[in-house]
């Protein structure tokens, strides 16, 4: 499956091919390419829409992601 990431600060976007959808894999991609200033991130995901949110430790929305099969 393909995951498209969007980080709002810096307007950073990229896509990655993943074989398994879990938070460890998503966080690794975000930390490597997202140019975020913290490792304390939370992810939420809706299976029905295939979309997720990336928030920081203050529960502020800093980005989102979408899955495509």
VOMARDO-14434 format. One record per residue (C-alpha): x, y, z. Coordinates in steps of 0.02 Angstrom, whole numbers, padded with zeros to 5 digits, always signed. Layout:
BEGIN
XYZ;...
END
This chain:
BEGIN
+00000+00000+00000;+00053+00180-00027;+00046+00309+00112;+00050+00494+00070;+00112+00606+00211;+00085+00794+00231;+00175+00897+00363;+00099+01071+00371;+00252+01166+00434;+00366+01186+00285;+00233+01115+00169;+00320+00945+00161;+00236+00801+00067;+00296+00631+00010;+00232+00456-00026;+00302+00291+00035;+00266+00110-00005;+00233+00009+00153;+00193-00175+00171;+00113-00159+00342;+00017-00015+00420;+00066+00014+00600;+00119+00162+00705;+00303+00112+00714;+00321+00111+00526;+00223+00274+00504;+00323+00362+00640;+00488+00305+00564;+00439+00384+00397;+00380+00544+00481;+00538+00562+00585;+00653+00526+00437;+00573+00640+00308;+00452+00755+00397;+00576+00877+00473;+00474+00880+00634;+00546+00959+00790;+00488+00824+00912;+00482+00636+00925;+00330+00644+01040;+00196+00621+00906;+00025+00541+00907;-00062+00460+00760;-00246+00429+00733;-00317+00332+00586;-00491+00301+00517;-00503+00136+00423;-00665+00190+00340;-00590+00344+00255;-00409+00285+00244;-00351+00450+00320;-00254+00490+00476;-00197+00638+00581;-00026+00678+00653;-00028+00778+00815;+00108+00837+00933;+00114+00815+01122;+00001+00968+01143;-00131+00884+01032;-00101+01013+00895;-00127+00950+00718;+00041+00958+00627;+00003+00846+00477;-00099+00708+00402;-00081+00550+00299;-00185+00446+00179;-00175+00265+00124;-00201+00195-00050;-00208+00010-00093;
END
